[in-house]
């Protein structure tokens, strides 16, 4: 269901709010889509039931990330997917406004979550988008969160504004954030030239506005990063949450990896230039799996140096050393056995060790972890982590103890 401007206007009304609350009650009670919508249509009308049901559903999805804000936000499925995590938006806004307190431009505002973060960080915000639904969502969300006086929503094209940028300003603002749409017709667009706005606008913004930050796809080729721009990869809970390009006026290094651990603590790795690969060596007593941000940023060599570790293969991001590591950048596994990969031999080894439950991890191998885990399941009470990878170019299985506390 796609919301219209008229839908959003009605959802903001007292009747709309009551309908969304009723839809949320039905969903909490376990009503399915067909039955719940039928009941809602009877109560609020056929034209309003769908938008109310969808907004209630999206608010429930948003609640783990957005907390209490989710109960008043206006969203579509697409804008919620692109919105990302509010704590990361707040972090970006704080850094963006450190030396340039505003005003700031949100180029392509979506549901306005970046504009809200900028406003909460103290800036007045120009939020622009050509999509009338995006503009309506941003205006509704700024009002719902008490920030309407700080957020001005405008019908404008980011491509045109960036093309006209001068004197370090875009749309009259000395700071800007851009989050290009990287999906079309429900599919990811891996080619930056096909983003909206396209890569040419991204590079123009970074070149013309010294205080700018652009969200990009985590898989962006390092060779795409313009000279003088800082590329940062951010992971949360072990997975990449976002990748950012910081314009030269904000850049302090060439590469940065940022890790937000499960306790909310922030850890950073940074390098002024590409540090190159870590050295390689044979598998030793411990295997270390680096965090995704360290891998994607190309900063595994910094982790290896800190741990006195080496790569098991020049093309694989697994490290090995003689000791476990109390380090947020890696998960450590004690290596019990190193075997040439083969299901039959691996199964026999696990049976001999009394291992019945296996977690399979892989890197540089075509195996399907779930399938292999089923093939290796046995009657024993023990547990193990089986890492299928390459060691010095050879397909290899490492039988490891589960990490402490797992």
ROVO-841320 format. One record per residue (C-alpha): y, x, z; residue number from 1; chain. Coordinates in steps of 0.001 Angstrom, whole numbers, plus 500000, padded with zeros to 6 digits. Last residue first. Example, Ala and Ser with C-alpha at 12.3 -4.5 7.8 and 13.67 -1.06 7.14 Angstrom:
BEGIN
rec v: 498940 u: 513670 w: 507140 pos: 2 unit: A
rec v: 495500 u: 512300 w: 507800 pos: 1 unit: A
***
This chain:
BEGIN
rec v: 481558 u: 528165 w: 523353 pos: 406 unit: A
rec v: 482772 u: 529681 w: 526635 pos: 405 unit: A
rec v: 482118 u: 533271 w: 525534 pos: 404 unit: A
rec v: 481601 u: 533494 w: 521791 pos: 403 unit: A
rec v: 478131 u: 532531 w: 520548 pos: 402 unit: A
rec v: 475769 u: 535511 w: 520295 pos: 401 unit: A
rec v: 475447 u: 536947 w: 516820 pos: 400 unit: A
rec v: 472871 u: 537174 w: 514035 pos: 399 unit: A
rec v: 474559 u: 538905 w: 511124 pos: 398 unit: A
rec v: 473259 u: 537984 w: 507681 pos: 397 unit: A
rec v: 473978 u: 540257 w: 504713 pos: 396 unit: A
rec v: 474566 u: 540065 w: 500976 pos: 395 unit: A
rec v: 475337 u: 543707 w: 499977 pos: 394 unit: A
rec v: 478818 u: 544935 w: 498943 pos: 393 unit: A
rec v: 479346 u: 547268 w: 501894 pos: 392 unit: A
rec v: 478501 u: 544341 w: 504116 pos: 391 unit: A
rec v: 478800 u: 540969 w: 502427 pos: 390 unit: A
rec v: 478780 u: 537710 w: 504357 pos: 389 unit: A
rec v: 476581 u: 535238 w: 506168 pos: 388 unit: A
rec v: 477454 u: 535017 w: 509843 pos: 387 unit: A
rec v: 474802 u: 533355 w: 511977 pos: 386 unit: A
rec v: 476073 u: 532192 w: 515355 pos: 385 unit: A
rec v: 473305 u: 531715 w: 517870 pos: 384 unit: A
rec v: 471872 u: 529235 w: 520327 pos: 383 unit: A
rec v: 468693 u: 529334 w: 522387 pos: 382 unit: A
rec v: 466478 u: 526419 w: 523379 pos: 381 unit: A
rec v: 463891 u: 527001 w: 520674 pos: 380 unit: A
rec v: 462468 u: 524259 w: 518481 pos: 379 unit: A
rec v: 464102 u: 525303 w: 515224 pos: 378 unit: A
rec v: 467079 u: 524730 w: 512945 pos: 377 unit: A
rec v: 467393 u: 527398 w: 510265 pos: 376 unit: A
rec v: 467188 u: 525090 w: 507246 pos: 375 unit: A
rec v: 469628 u: 522655 w: 508868 pos: 374 unit: A
rec v: 472129 u: 525469 w: 509504 pos: 373 unit: A
rec v: 471695 u: 526617 w: 505894 pos: 372 unit: A
rec v: 472682 u: 523198 w: 504570 pos: 371 unit: A
rec v: 475689 u: 522904 w: 506869 pos: 370 unit: A
rec v: 476901 u: 526421 w: 506008 pos: 369 unit: A
rec v: 476640 u: 525980 w: 502222 pos: 368 unit: A
rec v: 475825 u: 529428 w: 500836 pos: 367 unit: A
rec v: 478020 u: 530931 w: 498089 pos: 366 unit: A
rec v: 478921 u: 534042 w: 500119 pos: 365 unit: A
rec v: 482159 u: 535998 w: 500521 pos: 364 unit: A
rec v: 482816 u: 534577 w: 503981 pos: 363 unit: A
rec v: 480368 u: 532469 w: 505917 pos: 362 unit: A
rec v: 479853 u: 530911 w: 509291 pos: 361 unit: A
rec v: 476661 u: 529192 w: 510356 pos: 360 unit: A
rec v: 476236 u: 527679 w: 513810 pos: 359 unit: A
rec v: 472593 u: 527706 w: 514833 pos: 358 unit: A
rec v: 470485 u: 525714 w: 517261 pos: 357 unit: A
rec v: 466831 u: 526596 w: 517833 pos: 356 unit: A
rec v: 466880 u: 530232 w: 518895 pos: 355 unit: A
rec v: 463809 u: 531525 w: 520680 pos: 354 unit: A
rec v: 464458 u: 535114 w: 519537 pos: 353 unit: A
rec v: 461287 u: 535289 w: 517472 pos: 352 unit: A
rec v: 462202 u: 531946 w: 515912 pos: 351 unit: A
rec v: 465622 u: 533334 w: 514943 pos: 350 unit: A
rec v: 464098 u: 536384 w: 513292 pos: 349 unit: A
rec v: 461575 u: 534270 w: 511374 pos: 348 unit: A
rec v: 464324 u: 531982 w: 510090 pos: 347 unit: A
rec v: 466359 u: 534969 w: 508915 pos: 346 unit: A
rec v: 463378 u: 536438 w: 507063 pos: 345 unit: A
rec v: 462720 u: 533162 w: 505269 pos: 344 unit: A
rec v: 466383 u: 532416 w: 504533 pos: 343 unit: A
rec v: 467179 u: 535812 w: 503066 pos: 342 unit: A
rec v: 470269 u: 537933 w: 503677 pos: 341 unit: A
rec v: 469616 u: 541579 w: 504462 pos: 340 unit: A
rec v: 469621 u: 541643 w: 508255 pos: 339 unit: A
rec v: 471977 u: 542789 w: 511039 pos: 338 unit: A
rec v: 470883 u: 541793 w: 514559 pos: 337 unit: A
rec v: 472420 u: 541035 w: 517954 pos: 336 unit: A
rec v: 476111 u: 541336 w: 517083 pos: 335 unit: A
rec v: 478358 u: 540259 w: 519945 pos: 334 unit: A
rec v: 480938 u: 537847 w: 518555 pos: 333 unit: A
rec v: 484723 u: 538142 w: 518921 pos: 332 unit: A
rec v: 487381 u: 535629 w: 517869 pos: 331 unit: A
rec v: 490482 u: 537436 w: 516697 pos: 330 unit: A
rec v: 494283 u: 537314 w: 516753 pos: 329 unit: A
rec v: 494575 u: 536127 w: 520352 pos: 328 unit: A
rec v: 493162 u: 539451 w: 521632 pos: 327 unit: A
rec v: 490689 u: 540144 w: 524387 pos: 326 unit: A
rec v: 488491 u: 542106 w: 522006 pos: 325 unit: A
rec v: 484808 u: 542882 w: 522446 pos: 324 unit: A
rec v: 483750 u: 546522 w: 522092 pos: 323 unit: A
rec v: 482196 u: 548898 w: 519566 pos: 322 unit: A
rec v: 484122 u: 547604 w: 516576 pos: 321 unit: A
rec v: 483792 u: 545319 w: 513565 pos: 320 unit: A
rec v: 486253 u: 543367 w: 511450 pos: 319 unit: A
rec v: 485583 u: 540480 w: 509088 pos: 318 unit: A
rec v: 488130 u: 539810 w: 506347 pos: 317 unit: A
rec v: 485903 u: 540587 w: 503358 pos: 316 unit: A
rec v: 486909 u: 542560 w: 500234 pos: 315 unit: A
rec v: 486665 u: 546115 w: 501611 pos: 314 unit: A
rec v: 483443 u: 545240 w: 503467 pos: 313 unit: A
rec v: 482602 u: 545387 w: 507186 pos: 312 unit: A
rec v: 486282 u: 546049 w: 507890 pos: 311 unit: A
rec v: 487127 u: 548520 w: 510619 pos: 310 unit: A
rec v: 488197 u: 548234 w: 514251 pos: 309 unit: A
rec v: 490224 u: 550319 w: 516677 pos: 308 unit: A
rec v: 491482 u: 547033 w: 518060 pos: 307 unit: A
rec v: 495213 u: 547510 w: 517441 pos: 306 unit: A
rec v: 494546 u: 549193 w: 514096 pos: 305 unit: A
rec v: 492279 u: 546372 w: 512955 pos: 304 unit: A
rec v: 494869 u: 543757 w: 513871 pos: 303 unit: A
rec v: 497555 u: 545601 w: 511908 pos: 302 unit: A
rec v: 495156 u: 545992 w: 508963 pos: 301 unit: A
rec v: 494577 u: 542223 w: 509000 pos: 300 unit: A
rec v: 498216 u: 541762 w: 507959 pos: 299 unit: A
rec v: 497690 u: 540339 w: 504464 pos: 298 unit: A
rec v: 499620 u: 537183 w: 505321 pos: 297 unit: A
rec v: 496606 u: 535008 w: 504531 pos: 296 unit: A
rec v: 494293 u: 536971 w: 506810 pos: 295 unit: A
rec v: 496637 u: 537251 w: 509785 pos: 294 unit: A
rec v: 497480 u: 533547 w: 509483 pos: 293 unit: A
rec v: 493780 u: 532606 w: 509329 pos: 292 unit: A
rec v: 492989 u: 534331 w: 512621 pos: 291 unit: A
rec v: 490723 u: 537354 w: 512387 pos: 290 unit: A
rec v: 486937 u: 537074 w: 512947 pos: 289 unit: A
rec v: 485717 u: 540027 w: 514988 pos: 288 unit: A
rec v: 482157 u: 541343 w: 514961 pos: 287 unit: A
rec v: 480914 u: 543459 w: 517851 pos: 286 unit: A
rec v: 478229 u: 546117 w: 518269 pos: 285 unit: A
rec v: 478907 u: 547987 w: 515044 pos: 284 unit: A
rec v: 478668 u: 547034 w: 511392 pos: 283 unit: A
rec v: 479337 u: 550052 w: 509201 pos: 282 unit: A
rec v: 482853 u: 551070 w: 508156 pos: 281 unit: A
rec v: 485892 u: 550008 w: 506182 pos: 280 unit: A
rec v: 489551 u: 550972 w: 506578 pos: 279 unit: A
rec v: 492148 u: 548200 w: 506816 pos: 278 unit: A
rec v: 493832 u: 547082 w: 503630 pos: 277 unit: A
rec v: 497488 u: 547582 w: 502718 pos: 276 unit: A
rec v: 500376 u: 547501 w: 505175 pos: 275 unit: A
rec v: 502546 u: 545441 w: 502764 pos: 274 unit: A
rec v: 506093 u: 546242 w: 503835 pos: 273 unit: A
rec v: 508367 u: 545627 w: 506827 pos: 272 unit: A
rec v: 505385 u: 544309 w: 508815 pos: 271 unit: A
rec v: 505081 u: 541482 w: 511310 pos: 270 unit: A
rec v: 502495 u: 540031 w: 513667 pos: 269 unit: A
rec v: 503478 u: 537174 w: 515957 pos: 268 unit: A
rec v: 502087 u: 535242 w: 518904 pos: 267 unit: A
rec v: 503328 u: 531836 w: 520099 pos: 266 unit: A
rec v: 501921 u: 530107 w: 523176 pos: 265 unit: A
rec v: 501192 u: 526377 w: 522827 pos: 264 unit: A
rec v: 498088 u: 526497 w: 525008 pos: 263 unit: A
rec v: 495828 u: 526024 w: 522003 pos: 262 unit: A
rec v: 497391 u: 529041 w: 520316 pos: 261 unit: A
rec v: 500354 u: 529046 w: 517956 pos: 260 unit: A
rec v: 499853 u: 532035 w: 515676 pos: 259 unit: A
rec v: 502595 u: 533471 w: 513489 pos: 258 unit: A
rec v: 501967 u: 535959 w: 510695 pos: 257 unit: A
rec v: 504955 u: 537707 w: 509168 pos: 256 unit: A
rec v: 505466 u: 539647 w: 505972 pos: 255 unit: A
rec v: 508535 u: 541316 w: 504448 pos: 254 unit: A
rec v: 510492 u: 541724 w: 507653 pos: 253 unit: A
rec v: 513846 u: 540548 w: 509059 pos: 252 unit: A
rec v: 514566 u: 537720 w: 506625 pos: 251 unit: A
rec v: 517337 u: 535294 w: 507604 pos: 250 unit: A
rec v: 520058 u: 536259 w: 505114 pos: 249 unit: A
rec v: 517365 u: 537305 w: 502641 pos: 248 unit: A
rec v: 515954 u: 533752 w: 502388 pos: 247 unit: A
rec v: 512942 u: 532821 w: 504487 pos: 246 unit: A
rec v: 509815 u: 531686 w: 502648 pos: 245 unit: A
rec v: 507432 u: 529626 w: 504723 pos: 244 unit: A
rec v: 503741 u: 528846 w: 504904 pos: 243 unit: A
rec v: 502381 u: 525979 w: 506967 pos: 242 unit: A
rec v: 499607 u: 524787 w: 509265 pos: 241 unit: A
rec v: 496998 u: 527459 w: 508569 pos: 240 unit: A
rec v: 494015 u: 526818 w: 510810 pos: 239 unit: A
rec v: 492965 u: 528597 w: 514012 pos: 238 unit: A
rec v: 494459 u: 526137 w: 516493 pos: 237 unit: A
rec v: 497827 u: 526310 w: 514798 pos: 236 unit: A
rec v: 498473 u: 528898 w: 512111 pos: 235 unit: A
rec v: 501801 u: 529922 w: 510595 pos: 234 unit: A
rec v: 502195 u: 532079 w: 507486 pos: 233 unit: A
rec v: 505531 u: 533793 w: 506908 pos: 232 unit: A
rec v: 506978 u: 535316 w: 503741 pos: 231 unit: A
rec v: 510325 u: 537068 w: 504168 pos: 230 unit: A
rec v: 512492 u: 537295 w: 501057 pos: 229 unit: A
rec v: 514147 u: 540580 w: 500052 pos: 228 unit: A
rec v: 512299 u: 540740 w: 496751 pos: 227 unit: A
rec v: 510962 u: 537379 w: 495608 pos: 226 unit: A
rec v: 507515 u: 536173 w: 496768 pos: 225 unit: A
rec v: 505425 u: 535311 w: 493709 pos: 224 unit: A
rec v: 503341 u: 538493 w: 493967 pos: 223 unit: A
rec v: 502052 u: 537240 w: 497304 pos: 222 unit: A
rec v: 500287 u: 534400 w: 495499 pos: 221 unit: A
rec v: 500905 u: 531112 w: 497312 pos: 220 unit: A
rec v: 497751 u: 529870 w: 499038 pos: 219 unit: A
rec v: 499639 u: 528562 w: 502057 pos: 218 unit: A
rec v: 501615 u: 526235 w: 499729 pos: 217 unit: A
rec v: 505348 u: 526558 w: 500249 pos: 216 unit: A
rec v: 507927 u: 525449 w: 502788 pos: 215 unit: A
rec v: 511349 u: 526827 w: 501893 pos: 214 unit: A
rec v: 513934 u: 528278 w: 504282 pos: 213 unit: A
rec v: 517597 u: 528890 w: 503594 pos: 212 unit: A
rec v: 520412 u: 530854 w: 505199 pos: 211 unit: A
rec v: 521297 u: 533299 w: 502399 pos: 210 unit: A
rec v: 521899 u: 530467 w: 499896 pos: 209 unit: A
rec v: 522028 u: 531678 w: 496277 pos: 208 unit: A
rec v: 518832 u: 533715 w: 495901 pos: 207 unit: A
rec v: 516562 u: 531605 w: 498103 pos: 206 unit: A
rec v: 517886 u: 528460 w: 496425 pos: 205 unit: A
rec v: 517363 u: 529901 w: 492940 pos: 204 unit: A
rec v: 513827 u: 530984 w: 493824 pos: 203 unit: A
rec v: 512866 u: 527482 w: 494956 pos: 202 unit: A
rec v: 514637 u: 525847 w: 492005 pos: 201 unit: A
rec v: 512667 u: 527981 w: 489526 pos: 200 unit: A
rec v: 509485 u: 527140 w: 491446 pos: 199 unit: A
rec v: 509775 u: 523465 w: 490586 pos: 198 unit: A
rec v: 511374 u: 520614 w: 492540 pos: 197 unit: A
rec v: 508880 u: 519012 w: 492582 pos: 196 unit: A
rec v: 505989 u: 521422 w: 492142 pos: 195 unit: A
rec v: 504669 u: 522109 w: 488658 pos: 194 unit: A
rec v: 505992 u: 525675 w: 488403 pos: 193 unit: A
rec v: 504343 u: 526317 w: 491762 pos: 192 unit: A
rec v: 500885 u: 525880 w: 490135 pos: 191 unit: A
rec v: 498409 u: 524765 w: 492820 pos: 190 unit: A
rec v: 499373 u: 521091 w: 492416 pos: 189 unit: A
rec v: 497326 u: 519120 w: 494909 pos: 188 unit: A
rec v: 496072 u: 515757 w: 493728 pos: 187 unit: A
rec v: 497003 u: 512252 w: 494851 pos: 186 unit: A
rec v: 498902 u: 511393 w: 491673 pos: 185 unit: A
rec v: 501004 u: 514524 w: 492106 pos: 184 unit: A
rec v: 500954 u: 516812 w: 495118 pos: 183 unit: A
rec v: 503020 u: 519851 w: 496012 pos: 182 unit: A
rec v: 506281 u: 518077 w: 496807 pos: 181 unit: A
rec v: 508812 u: 520811 w: 497517 pos: 180 unit: A
rec v: 509911 u: 521285 w: 501127 pos: 179 unit: A
rec v: 513453 u: 522622 w: 501095 pos: 178 unit: A
rec v: 515664 u: 523580 w: 504031 pos: 177 unit: A
rec v: 519306 u: 524498 w: 503833 pos: 176 unit: A
rec v: 522089 u: 526299 w: 505650 pos: 175 unit: A
rec v: 525697 u: 526983 w: 504532 pos: 174 unit: A
rec v: 526216 u: 523305 w: 503517 pos: 173 unit: A
rec v: 528681 u: 522103 w: 500860 pos: 172 unit: A
rec v: 525865 u: 520617 w: 498804 pos: 171 unit: A
rec v: 524424 u: 524122 w: 498676 pos: 170 unit: A
rec v: 526417 u: 526965 w: 500150 pos: 169 unit: A
rec v: 526269 u: 530764 w: 499891 pos: 168 unit: A
rec v: 529511 u: 530942 w: 497898 pos: 167 unit: A
rec v: 527937 u: 528808 w: 495185 pos: 166 unit: A
rec v: 525212 u: 526205 w: 494706 pos: 165 unit: A
rec v: 525527 u: 524157 w: 491500 pos: 164 unit: A
rec v: 521957 u: 524792 w: 490329 pos: 163 unit: A
rec v: 520777 u: 524132 w: 493880 pos: 162 unit: A
rec v: 522497 u: 520745 w: 493921 pos: 161 unit: A
rec v: 521173 u: 519803 w: 490491 pos: 160 unit: A
rec v: 517567 u: 520643 w: 491341 pos: 159 unit: A
rec v: 517852 u: 518958 w: 494742 pos: 158 unit: A
rec v: 518820 u: 515710 w: 493023 pos: 157 unit: A
rec v: 521175 u: 513423 w: 494915 pos: 156 unit: A
rec v: 521219 u: 509983 w: 496528 pos: 155 unit: A
rec v: 522658 u: 510752 w: 499959 pos: 154 unit: A
rec v: 521689 u: 510308 w: 503595 pos: 153 unit: A
rec v: 524087 u: 511484 w: 506294 pos: 152 unit: A
rec v: 522379 u: 512505 w: 509531 pos: 151 unit: A
rec v: 524310 u: 513319 w: 512720 pos: 150 unit: A
rec v: 525679 u: 509855 w: 513522 pos: 149 unit: A
rec v: 522286 u: 508286 w: 512809 pos: 148 unit: A
rec v: 520562 u: 510451 w: 515423 pos: 147 unit: A
rec v: 519474 u: 507857 w: 517978 pos: 146 unit: A
rec v: 515765 u: 508185 w: 517215 pos: 145 unit: A
rec v: 515448 u: 504821 w: 515457 pos: 144 unit: A
rec v: 518690 u: 505459 w: 513550 pos: 143 unit: A
rec v: 517498 u: 508805 w: 512177 pos: 142 unit: A
rec v: 514155 u: 507207 w: 511351 pos: 141 unit: A
rec v: 515671 u: 504291 w: 509434 pos: 140 unit: A
rec v: 518050 u: 506512 w: 507473 pos: 139 unit: A
rec v: 515224 u: 508878 w: 506580 pos: 138 unit: A
rec v: 512901 u: 506041 w: 505581 pos: 137 unit: A
rec v: 515560 u: 504384 w: 503400 pos: 136 unit: A
rec v: 516322 u: 507687 w: 501676 pos: 135 unit: A
rec v: 512638 u: 508310 w: 501042 pos: 134 unit: A
rec v: 512253 u: 504781 w: 499644 pos: 133 unit: A
rec v: 515269 u: 505310 w: 497362 pos: 132 unit: A
rec v: 513653 u: 508416 w: 495828 pos: 131 unit: A
rec v: 516324 u: 510768 w: 494514 pos: 130 unit: A
rec v: 516519 u: 512566 w: 497825 pos: 129 unit: A
rec v: 519198 u: 514123 w: 499978 pos: 128 unit: A
rec v: 519665 u: 514581 w: 503716 pos: 127 unit: A
rec v: 523029 u: 516131 w: 504620 pos: 126 unit: A
rec v: 522692 u: 517091 w: 508250 pos: 125 unit: A
rec v: 525025 u: 517703 w: 511158 pos: 124 unit: A
rec v: 523429 u: 520453 w: 513154 pos: 123 unit: A
rec v: 522578 u: 520605 w: 516859 pos: 122 unit: A
rec v: 518864 u: 521442 w: 516989 pos: 121 unit: A
rec v: 518132 u: 517719 w: 517275 pos: 120 unit: A
rec v: 519922 u: 517214 w: 513981 pos: 119 unit: A
rec v: 517856 u: 519936 w: 512311 pos: 118 unit: A
rec v: 514606 u: 518476 w: 513647 pos: 117 unit: A
rec v: 515649 u: 514991 w: 512478 pos: 116 unit: A
rec v: 516480 u: 516304 w: 509006 pos: 115 unit: A
rec v: 513054 u: 517947 w: 508891 pos: 114 unit: A
rec v: 511362 u: 514656 w: 509819 pos: 113 unit: A
rec v: 513455 u: 512690 w: 507340 pos: 112 unit: A
rec v: 510683 u: 510564 w: 505807 pos: 111 unit: A
rec v: 510924 u: 512501 w: 502545 pos: 110 unit: A
rec v: 514150 u: 514533 w: 502786 pos: 109 unit: A
rec v: 514186 u: 516264 w: 499436 pos: 108 unit: A
rec v: 516783 u: 518944 w: 500112 pos: 107 unit: A
rec v: 517573 u: 518815 w: 503815 pos: 106 unit: A
rec v: 521056 u: 520335 w: 503896 pos: 105 unit: A
rec v: 522584 u: 521893 w: 506992 pos: 104 unit: A
rec v: 526037 u: 521677 w: 508539 pos: 103 unit: A
rec v: 525505 u: 523929 w: 510289 pos: 102 unit: A
rec v: 524972 u: 526341 w: 513162 pos: 101 unit: A
rec v: 524708 u: 529377 w: 510873 pos: 100 unit: A
rec v: 523563 u: 532341 w: 512986 pos: 99 unit: A
rec v: 520663 u: 530692 w: 514821 pos: 98 unit: A
rec v: 520569 u: 527588 w: 512605 pos: 97 unit: A
rec v: 517545 u: 528484 w: 510474 pos: 96 unit: A
rec v: 515664 u: 529892 w: 513446 pos: 95 unit: A
rec v: 516121 u: 526749 w: 515523 pos: 94 unit: A
rec v: 515339 u: 524467 w: 512584 pos: 93 unit: A
rec v: 512112 u: 526275 w: 511779 pos: 92 unit: A
rec v: 510931 u: 526008 w: 515400 pos: 91 unit: A
rec v: 511815 u: 522323 w: 515525 pos: 90 unit: A
rec v: 509889 u: 521695 w: 512305 pos: 89 unit: A
rec v: 506956 u: 523570 w: 513853 pos: 88 unit: A
rec v: 507056 u: 521354 w: 516931 pos: 87 unit: A
rec v: 507282 u: 518298 w: 514670 pos: 86 unit: A
rec v: 504014 u: 519134 w: 512865 pos: 85 unit: A
rec v: 503757 u: 518492 w: 509133 pos: 84 unit: A
rec v: 505793 u: 515866 w: 507312 pos: 83 unit: A
rec v: 503936 u: 516146 w: 504001 pos: 82 unit: A
rec v: 500997 u: 513974 w: 505035 pos: 81 unit: A
rec v: 503274 u: 511508 w: 506813 pos: 80 unit: A
rec v: 505502 u: 511246 w: 503744 pos: 79 unit: A
rec v: 502543 u: 510402 w: 501501 pos: 78 unit: A
rec v: 500990 u: 507812 w: 503816 pos: 77 unit: A
rec v: 504348 u: 506109 w: 504259 pos: 76 unit: A
rec v: 506378 u: 506286 w: 507416 pos: 75 unit: A
rec v: 508931 u: 504587 w: 509648 pos: 74 unit: A
rec v: 509003 u: 506150 w: 513108 pos: 73 unit: A
rec v: 509348 u: 504070 w: 516281 pos: 72 unit: A
rec v: 505983 u: 504494 w: 518011 pos: 71 unit: A
rec v: 505474 u: 507909 w: 516420 pos: 70 unit: A
rec v: 508405 u: 509327 w: 518407 pos: 69 unit: A
rec v: 506328 u: 508940 w: 521584 pos: 68 unit: A
rec v: 503966 u: 511719 w: 520507 pos: 67 unit: A
rec v: 504537 u: 513115 w: 517040 pos: 66 unit: A
rec v: 501304 u: 515047 w: 516506 pos: 65 unit: A
rec v: 498734 u: 512865 w: 518263 pos: 64 unit: A
rec v: 500806 u: 509727 w: 517461 pos: 63 unit: A
rec v: 500982 u: 510120 w: 513685 pos: 62 unit: A
rec v: 497681 u: 508414 w: 512913 pos: 61 unit: A
rec v: 498576 u: 505488 w: 515180 pos: 60 unit: A
rec v: 501978 u: 505274 w: 513516 pos: 59 unit: A
rec v: 500279 u: 505239 w: 510129 pos: 58 unit: A
rec v: 498057 u: 502284 w: 511029 pos: 57 unit: A
rec v: 500957 u: 500286 w: 512466 pos: 56 unit: A
rec v: 502961 u: 501022 w: 509325 pos: 55 unit: A
rec v: 500100 u: 499873 w: 507105 pos: 54 unit: A
rec v: 499582 u: 496593 w: 508970 pos: 53 unit: A
rec v: 503301 u: 495778 w: 508887 pos: 52 unit: A
rec v: 503580 u: 496602 w: 505184 pos: 51 unit: A
rec v: 500531 u: 494433 w: 504350 pos: 50 unit: A
rec v: 501470 u: 491441 w: 506536 pos: 49 unit: A
rec v: 504998 u: 491020 w: 505210 pos: 48 unit: A
rec v: 504523 u: 489298 w: 501856 pos: 47 unit: A
rec v: 501580 u: 487183 w: 502987 pos: 46 unit: A
rec v: 503405 u: 485626 w: 505903 pos: 45 unit: A
rec v: 503931 u: 486599 w: 509532 pos: 44 unit: A
rec v: 501218 u: 484699 w: 511466 pos: 43 unit: A
rec v: 498740 u: 483609 w: 508819 pos: 42 unit: A
rec v: 499170 u: 486869 w: 507000 pos: 41 unit: A
rec v: 498387 u: 488761 w: 510221 pos: 40 unit: A
rec v: 495103 u: 486933 w: 510688 pos: 39 unit: A
rec v: 494042 u: 487644 w: 507121 pos: 38 unit: A
rec v: 495194 u: 491256 w: 507429 pos: 37 unit: A
rec v: 493042 u: 491781 w: 510493 pos: 36 unit: A
rec v: 489976 u: 490228 w: 508902 pos: 35 unit: A
rec v: 490146 u: 492266 w: 505736 pos: 34 unit: A
rec v: 491240 u: 495542 w: 507331 pos: 33 unit: A
rec v: 488880 u: 495430 w: 510299 pos: 32 unit: A
rec v: 489941 u: 494221 w: 513725 pos: 31 unit: A
rec v: 488973 u: 496691 w: 516450 pos: 30 unit: A
rec v: 491155 u: 495412 w: 519296 pos: 29 unit: A
rec v: 493401 u: 498447 w: 518858 pos: 28 unit: A
rec v: 493888 u: 497419 w: 515230 pos: 27 unit: A
rec v: 494817 u: 493869 w: 516200 pos: 26 unit: A
rec v: 497315 u: 495103 w: 518784 pos: 25 unit: A
rec v: 498886 u: 497488 w: 516250 pos: 24 unit: A
rec v: 499252 u: 494625 w: 513779 pos: 23 unit: A
rec v: 501021 u: 492541 w: 516450 pos: 22 unit: A
rec v: 503403 u: 495405 w: 517215 pos: 21 unit: A
rec v: 504092 u: 495813 w: 513501 pos: 20 unit: A
rec v: 504825 u: 492074 w: 513216 pos: 19 unit: A
rec v: 507169 u: 492161 w: 516228 pos: 18 unit: A
rec v: 509073 u: 495085 w: 514749 pos: 17 unit: A
rec v: 509399 u: 493215 w: 511462 pos: 16 unit: A
rec v: 510739 u: 490086 w: 513167 pos: 15 unit: A
rec v: 513285 u: 492167 w: 515077 pos: 14 unit: A
rec v: 514358 u: 493877 w: 511859 pos: 13 unit: A
rec v: 513493 u: 497455 w: 510890 pos: 12 unit: A
rec v: 510290 u: 496291 w: 509156 pos: 11 unit: A
rec v: 512439 u: 493995 w: 506991 pos: 10 unit: A
rec v: 514606 u: 496849 w: 505728 pos: 9 unit: A
rec v: 511547 u: 499007 w: 505174 pos: 8 unit: A
rec v: 509879 u: 496301 w: 503113 pos: 7 unit: A
rec v: 513032 u: 495842 w: 501024 pos: 6 unit: A
rec v: 513148 u: 499564 w: 500301 pos: 5 unit: A
rec v: 509560 u: 499297 w: 499145 pos: 4 unit: A
rec v: 506416 u: 500396 w: 500969 pos: 3 unit: A
rec v: 503373 u: 501462 w: 498995 pos: 2 unit: A
rec v: 500000 u: 500000 w: 500000 pos: 1 unit: A
***
